[in-house]
Amino acid sequence: MKTAILSMISIVATVFIFTSCNDKLDVLQAYDFSVSTMPVQKRIKQGETAEIRLQLHKSGNYKEAEFYIGYFQFDGVGTLKMDDGTVFLPNDTYPLKKETFRLYYTSHCTDQQAIDITVYDNFGQRYDLSFSFQNDSDKESK
């Protein structure tokens, strides 16, 4: 009986050892990333531009990784521009070529304004940021 149990344990261990290993090299391509920002002003006047300073942080560096940026404005009216002069259209995506970059949001109304910015990579990972601006008209400050 002991011999049968030891034989069975030996067979199971052998099967486990030979089936759990493979000779393929696992290459990680999709590394986690995040985006940080410096503090952004909360109040804005019509015609005023707010600067948004951003930094892309990657947990690894895969040379085939590509990053993209886009935004959606769900409150108010304004424009968003990249530091290289590219004016973003809402719901469109643009290649992100730098890890440190600036965006410029210009208000075109006297209402509350809110935008969502999404940075994503070619592996389907994404990072979302939200910004909101309160109206800072002269009427409210008097």
N, C-alpha and C positions, 0 to 999 in steps of 0.2 A: 504494500500500500504506500509506504514512504517513497519507494522508488518511482511509483507511478505519479505521485504528486510532484516529486522533484523533476521528473521528466517533463511533466506538463508545464511547470514553472519555467524550466529551461527553454522549452519550445516557445512559450509566450514571450519570454524575454528576448529571444533571438529574433522572432518576428517583429517585435517592437523596435529593436535596435536597427534592423535593416530597412524597415519601412519609414522610420522617422527622419532619416537622413537623405539628402539628395545632393548632387554635385553641382546644382545650379547656384550661381551667385546672385543674391538678391540685391538689386540696385534701387536705392530710394531716389525717386525723381521729384515727388511732390513734398516739399518741406512746408511746415506751418509758417505763417507770417502774420504780422499785425501792423497796424498803422497808428502812430502816435501823433498828437498835435499839441502845439503850444496853445495857451489860453486864447480864446477868440472873443472879441467884443460881443456883448449881448444886445446893445441898442445901436440903431442905425437910422440915418435920415435918408430921405429920397435923394438919389444922386450920389450918395456917399458909397465908398468902397471899403469893404472889410478884408483884411489879409488873413489867410488861413495857412499857417506853416505846418507842413506834414513831413513825417519821416517813415519810410517803409523799413520794417525790421524783419529779416528773414532768418529762420532757424537753421538754414543750410543754404548752400549755393550750388544750384544745378544750372549749368550754362544754357540749357534749353528752356528754362522757365521764362515765361513772358507775363507781364503784368499789364492790366488795363484799368481804366478809371471811367466812371460815368456818374451822372447825378440825376435826381428827380426833384422837382420843386412842387410841393403839394400845398403850399400856402404862400400867398403874395406873388409878386412879380419882380424878377431880377435876372441878372446874367452872371454866369460863372466863367472865369477865364484862367487858363494855366499861365505860369510865369514865362512861358515861351511865346505867349501871345495867342495861343489857340483858344477860341471862344467855343465853349461847350454848348451843345444843344441838349435839352432834357431828353432822357431815355436813350441817348446814343453813347457809344463807348469809344474810348481813345487809348492808344498805346501809352503806357507809362514808361518812360525811358530812364528816369532818374530815381534814386532812392530818397533823396531829399529834394523837396519841391514846395512851391507855394501856389495857392489858388487865391483868386481875387473875386469876391462876390460884390456886385454893385446893385444897390436897391433901385427899383424903378417904380415904387409905390409908397403909400403912407400907411399900409396895413402891416400886420404881423407877417413875417416871412419865415419859411422853414424849408430846408433842403436836406435830402439824404444823399450822401456820397458813398459809392461802392467801389472798392478796389478788389479786383479778382485776378486769379492767375489762369493759365491755360490748362490747369488740372481740375478746374471747377471749384476751387476754394475761394471764399470771399470774405471780405472784412467790411462792415458797414459803420458809417459815422453819420451822426445827425447834428445839424446846427439850426438854431432858431434865432431870429432877430426881432426885437420889439421896435416899434416905431419910436423915433426920437425927434419928433417935430418940435418946432419952437412953441407951438400952441400948448403942448403938454407941459413944458418946463416953466410956463408963466403962472 
